Amino acid sequence: MRRKLIISSLIVCLFLFYVFLHQRDPHEGDIYRITEPWTMQVTDVLAIEQIDDDWFVFFRTSDFLHLGRLEKNLFGTWDLVDFHQGEALLGSIPIEETDSNVVLGGAGYSDAGSNENKSFFFGMIDNPAVNKVIVEQNENLYEITDFITGTHQTRLFLRMTDEELLSFSITAYDHDGTIVHSYPQ
């Protein structure tokens, strides 16, 4: 009888732990666990943000700003995956030292088999004067004024489109409409 009680208690504890893992939102520790085997170590997890039904993470290595999409696996832990369920980052932008303290860039993919395209425009803004970012892609304009607040008051942004990443430009403006930084320069 005692043996059955111990086994039943153990099964209930494992089940509760499994349920807990599946209810948990992603956090910084997940990113450090995922990226631990990488040669470039993560220096700062800037933000983990849920946008629509997807979780996105912005993080830095010594020379790059990275954008990743997080998805929960069968065991209830989080993995970095693209939209095709492959283990991959959505994009990386080199961080160059500039007077503007703004990092802008884009990345994208296309799947020839399904004719599916996705573009990701993202950046990091450490300049308090910047209040608006304009993305121009294939003659479409996207204005970004709502920023994601990251660690150390860093502001981040993400704009996704279902267009192929051919030609684009991203421009950051201050309160007076003056260009603070643009990509490409």
C-alpha positions as CSV (number, residue, x, y, z in Angstrom):
1,M,0.0,0.0,0.0
2,R,2.8,2.4,0.9
3,R,4.5,1.7,-2.4
4,K,1.4,2.6,-4.4
5,L,1.1,5.8,-2.4
6,I,4.7,6.8,-3.2
7,I,4.3,5.9,-6.9
8,S,1.0,7.8,-7.1
9,S,2.5,10.8,-5.4
10,L,5.5,10.8,-7.7
11,I,3.2,10.6,-10.8
12,V,1.1,13.5,-9.5
13,C,4.3,15.6,-8.9
14,L,5.6,14.8,-12.4
15,F,2.3,15.7,-13.9
16,L,2.1,19.0,-12.0
17,F,5.6,19.9,-13.0
18,Y,4.8,19.1,-16.7
19,V,1.7,21.3,-16.5
20,F,3.7,24.1,-14.8
21,L,6.3,24.0,-17.6
22,H,3.6,24.3,-20.3
23,Q,2.0,27.3,-18.5
24,R,5.2,29.2,-18.1
25,D,6.1,32.2,-20.3
26,P,9.6,32.4,-21.7
27,H,12.3,34.3,-19.7
28,E,15.9,35.3,-19.9
29,G,17.2,32.0,-18.5
30,D,15.6,30.2,-21.5
31,I,17.6,32.3,-23.9
32,Y,20.9,31.7,-22.1
33,R,20.2,27.9,-22.0
34,I,19.4,27.8,-25.7
35,T,22.4,29.8,-26.8
36,E,24.9,28.3,-24.3
37,P,26.6,26.1,-27.0
38,W,27.0,29.0,-29.4
39,T,30.5,30.3,-30.0
40,M,29.3,33.9,-29.7
41,Q,27.9,34.3,-26.2
42,V,24.8,36.4,-25.5
43,T,25.8,39.5,-23.6
44,D,22.3,40.9,-23.0
45,V,18.7,39.7,-23.4
46,L,17.0,43.0,-24.3
47,A,13.3,42.0,-24.5
48,I,11.0,39.0,-24.8
49,E,7.7,40.1,-26.3
50,Q,4.5,38.4,-27.3
51,I,3.2,39.8,-30.6
52,D,-0.1,38.4,-31.7
53,D,0.3,34.6,-30.9
54,D,4.1,34.5,-31.3
55,W,6.9,35.1,-28.8
56,F,9.9,37.1,-30.0
57,V,13.2,37.8,-28.3
58,F,15.7,40.6,-29.0
59,F,19.2,39.9,-27.7
60,R,22.8,41.0,-28.2
61,T,26.1,39.3,-28.7
62,S,29.2,41.3,-28.7
63,D,28.8,42.5,-32.3
64,F,25.2,41.8,-33.3
65,L,21.6,42.5,-32.5
66,H,19.6,39.3,-33.0
67,L,15.9,38.6,-33.4
68,G,14.5,35.2,-32.7
69,R,11.1,33.5,-32.4
70,L,10.4,31.3,-29.4
71,E,8.2,28.2,-29.5
72,K,7.4,25.8,-26.7
73,N,8.5,22.2,-27.4
74,L,6.8,18.9,-26.3
75,F,8.6,19.0,-23.0
76,G,7.4,22.5,-22.1
77,T,10.7,24.3,-22.6
78,W,11.4,27.0,-25.2
79,D,13.3,26.8,-28.4
80,L,14.4,29.4,-31.0
81,V,12.6,28.4,-34.3
82,D,11.8,30.1,-37.5
83,F,8.3,30.0,-39.1
84,H,9.1,26.6,-40.7
85,Q,9.9,25.0,-37.3
86,G,13.6,24.9,-38.1
87,E,16.1,25.9,-35.4
88,A,17.1,29.3,-36.6
89,L,17.2,33.0,-35.9
90,L,14.9,35.3,-37.8
91,G,17.7,37.8,-38.3
92,S,20.9,39.5,-37.1
93,I,22.1,43.1,-37.6
94,P,25.7,44.2,-37.0
95,I,26.0,46.7,-34.2
96,E,28.2,49.5,-35.4
97,E,29.4,52.3,-33.1
98,T,27.6,55.5,-34.4
99,D,26.9,58.8,-32.9
100,S,23.1,58.2,-33.3
101,N,23.0,55.1,-31.0
102,V,20.5,53.5,-33.4
103,V,20.7,50.0,-35.0
104,L,18.4,49.4,-38.0
105,G,18.1,46.4,-40.4
106,G,16.0,43.7,-41.9
107,A,16.0,40.1,-42.7
108,G,13.7,37.8,-44.5
109,Y,13.1,34.4,-46.1
110,S,11.1,32.9,-48.9
111,D,9.9,29.4,-49.4
112,A,9.8,28.6,-53.1
113,G,7.8,25.5,-52.5
114,S,4.9,27.3,-50.9
115,N,5.5,30.8,-52.3
116,E,5.5,32.0,-48.7
117,N,7.6,35.2,-48.0
118,K,8.2,37.0,-44.7
119,S,10.3,40.1,-44.0
120,F,11.4,41.3,-40.5
121,F,12.5,44.8,-39.9
122,F,13.8,45.5,-36.5
123,G,16.2,47.6,-34.6
124,M,17.5,49.0,-31.3
125,I,17.2,52.6,-30.3
126,D,19.3,54.1,-27.5
127,N,18.7,57.6,-28.6
128,P,15.9,59.4,-26.7
129,A,15.4,61.9,-29.5
130,V,14.1,59.2,-31.9
131,N,10.3,59.0,-31.8
132,K,9.4,57.5,-35.2
133,V,10.9,54.9,-37.6
134,I,9.7,54.6,-41.2
135,V,10.2,51.3,-43.1
136,E,9.9,51.5,-46.9
137,Q,9.6,48.2,-48.7
138,N,8.6,47.6,-52.3
139,E,6.9,51.1,-52.4
140,N,5.0,50.4,-49.2
141,L,5.5,52.7,-46.1
142,Y,5.2,51.5,-42.6
143,E,5.4,54.0,-39.7
144,I,6.5,52.7,-36.3
145,T,5.8,54.9,-33.3
146,D,5.1,52.2,-30.6
147,F,8.3,50.8,-29.3
148,I,9.1,47.8,-27.1
149,T,10.8,48.8,-23.9
150,G,13.8,46.6,-23.3
151,T,16.4,46.4,-20.6
152,H,18.3,49.6,-19.7
153,Q,15.5,51.7,-21.2
154,T,16.6,50.5,-24.7
155,R,13.7,50.8,-27.2
156,L,13.2,48.1,-29.8
157,F,10.9,47.7,-32.7
158,L,9.7,44.9,-35.0
159,R,7.7,45.2,-38.2
160,M,6.8,42.0,-40.1
161,T,5.4,41.8,-43.6
162,D,4.4,39.0,-45.9
163,E,6.4,40.5,-48.7
164,E,9.7,39.2,-50.2
165,L,12.7,41.1,-48.9
166,L,14.0,42.7,-52.1
167,S,14.8,46.4,-51.5
168,F,14.0,48.4,-48.4
169,S,15.1,51.3,-46.3
170,I,14.6,52.2,-42.7
171,T,14.9,55.7,-41.3
172,A,14.8,56.9,-37.7
173,Y,13.4,60.4,-37.1
174,D,13.5,62.8,-34.1
175,H,10.7,65.0,-32.8
176,D,11.4,67.7,-35.4
177,G,11.3,65.2,-38.3
178,T,15.1,65.3,-38.7
179,I,16.7,62.1,-39.9
180,V,18.8,60.6,-37.0
181,H,19.9,57.4,-38.7
182,S,19.0,55.5,-41.8
183,Y,19.7,52.1,-43.3
184,P,21.2,51.7,-45.8
185,Q,23.3,54.8,-45.1
